[in-house]
């Protein structure tokens, strides 16, 4: 199970993690905290679904949301970095996307997901296009975030 691999790596390296999720609604945090002993490395999970929460709690600049949108590379990177600073962790994950069934556009259709990971001064980023039901898109985004984190750690 990928969560167990991540748990072992984080524990062995004495690294801490925080997560800022939007479209996944807490699925990443849920998966990571299902592992016994996760309190050694998992510090904070924030579900920032509204733009107001992104701005007030996670200090995402309103200009970033206006210029690039809540579902964008720029927002995902800010989510990852800002949650890391907020929780004072080694690693931050930012996830934003459109789970559907509505809310998509020609440039950002339903299933568009941006995932960013901030580790120290390094940033990792991927854009995904998933399809299926709302739950399928959310689950795929969660799985992709965990896989990207594992890749960044190995």
Protein Blocks (a to p, Z undefined) as FASTA:
>chain_A
ZZlmmmmmmmmnopacddddfklnommmmmmmmpghklmmmmbdcddfbfklmmmmnopa
fklmmmnopadfklmmmmmmmmmmmnopabdcdddddebjnhiafklgghiacddddehj
bccddddddeddfklmmmmmmmmmmmmmmmmmZZ
